[in-house]
Amino acid sequence: MTINTLPSCVVFGVLAATCAVVVACSTAGVQRTDSTTAVAHSGDLTAVRTQIRDAEPGSTVTIPAGTYIDEELTFIGEGTAEAPITLQAETEGRVFFEGESNLRMSGSNLIVRGLVFRNGSTPTGEVISFRTGPDANCEDCRVTACVIDNFNKAERQESDLWVALYGKRNRFDHNHLSGKRNRGVTMAVRMDTEQSRENEHRIDHNYFGPRPILGSNGGESLRIGTSHYSMFRSGTLVEYNYFDRCNGEVEVISSKSDGNTFTRNTFYECQGTLTMRHGNETIVEDNFFFGNGKANTGGIRIINKDQTVRNNYAEGLTGSRFRGALTVMNGVPNSPANRYVQVVKGIAEHNTFIDCDNIQLAAGSDVERSATPVDSRIANNIFYHTKRDSVFTVYDDISGITFEGNVLSPNVRAPQDEGFRKEQLDFVREAGVLVSSTAATAGYGRTGTTERATLDNTGVSWYARSSEAAEFHTGTTTAVPADGDALFAAIREASPGDVLELAPGTYTIRKTVLLREPITIRGNGASREDVKLLFERPTLFSIENGGSLSLKHLTVDGAAAPDNTGNAVIRTSRYSMTDNYKLLLEDCAFRDLDVNHSFDVLRVYASTFADSISAVDCHFEDVSGSVFAAAQETEDRGVYNVENVVVQGCTFDNIGKTAIDLYRGGSDESTAGPILALTDSEFNSVGNDKRNSVDASMRIHGVQYAVISGNEWRDSKPLRMHLSVGEPVIKLSGNELSPERDIVSNSDDYEYND
Ligand code: CA
């Protein structure tokens, strides 16, 4: 089959977007320490426990400055509104809970202030819990000015909550929660007992710091309720919180109960949405979303009844489908609690959307989700886009939505005639927000104060926010002479972001190199052949937690590797990695990886996750195993191994197994990936090694977005695609397969030009 070329802008547009993701996901190599001075000794809480026990209304218990290791502190007391009991750090930011530590509290009118949890994780399912037992909850309690920083379970897939709100009328404010990397919601309002419903909690002025892509469901930053109790009212007020790059999954916030209000929150480059997942009568008003054109950034998603979305501002959001700037979902007729309730009486009015790529109406329409929105209204909004004409996508019947008074920029195509008019608008930026100065639009779009969560009015002032640390090329460059031991030593000495520049010659590496930081290794010869790496162990590089690797302009030769099955040039840790990593290969050759069968270029293990794997202008030759196999998932829960794969201008010659194998199982729709861009590459005799039985030269299973363009397959096993999960977008163009054969797919639902 010969497939003609799509317009190149499509390919390169997608590539550019994908590359932007590669650059944007700066999650590897996270510094675990902050700028405050740690106290070396381990403290003793005996006196504190006694004081807590003896506390009376109005008492203040002070925790001396220090580091407390493996402490589970319980704070039970009965204060009064006029005279609460306070548990506080002697100095805010000088009391550290580390190791296996947590805090549980119950009673009434308790205040906790100024604690830091870091360098460890909770031994239970919660770090800060507003209860000490199923019937011992907090009422009118407050946790303020506390920090939880990278306090993660070592096992990526082991779930916990950092903050669990139980009881009623509690307040969680001015806290800093950053760097959750294992499975489980960062903060949850729990409603599993009668005493925890109609709770009227207040969550305000918190800094929700970066949460990297989890690569499965369970990466929400805030959840209120669960599907099981979604018929109950919570009435939680969520205001003035700053969500900074909360990219865990599709739901930054998952509202799953009745009567919650979200207002004056700021969402900065978040790859997800404020989702009204379950429950009714939610108010989403005066929130601010800034995508800055970053991939998969989203806005607001409406599901269920009586939801009001009013006076919000969204700019530069690129997300599509469930990550649209505004997504109105289809429901399931007579939906079970855990599926999708039909949108009834949904209102979206007086919102402003500027340069937001996707407004999604009747989204998720399929055989199951067939109940279209009814009795709903989208009115007096501004939808302005300076570049894109096609902003609205209508997936099903939208006659149940009344459109009135919406203003579009002249280029944007309306989803229907009625309820839309076009205006050339001028904007002025005021307090970081674009406001229309065109008189004809007075009263349309967002109006009123731009007061909102900022970096200054959220979290604490005394704790550094720069938890996203080291990247490639941020350190120093060191010249390395042509000697394997010298290279090994240089890597061991390297700091995060360092570049090692290799003199021409052959480097024989005797030991496996463990990478715990982002390191670049670059050949300094005239060609990539001038710098050659040989290795004598089954693995050359092992990417450990915190590590990332960039190889440039060099050759890796497997000739010196032992006669083992299962060698790999690069592998991840065999153990769980909570930090996402990157592997970037540029102008490199990999050859003679065939001393035994199943010799891979890259081998990934379960519970590891790459933000990006990229190979540009590389040559892979005589590899008995696979080149890029990221297919460790076996349970089909949608827990995959890599978000972005870019293969551009590469040649695969005589590969025993698959060149590229990406697997994402299950049917969960929480993630944007995996994403693949495969362009201008050649596959020659791939998948034919008789010692390995494979049926594909390349397999993509559950990939959500793929551009496969300008490639050639010769004498290779078929390209197999299993299109599943949501609505995968697969664009094929300009590929040649010889001898002529079909691409094997479970679905014809992909786009190509013959
Ligand atoms: Ca979710």
Residues whose N, C-alpha, C, O or C-beta is under 5 A from the ligand:
A	BS01	CA	N217 G218 E251 S670
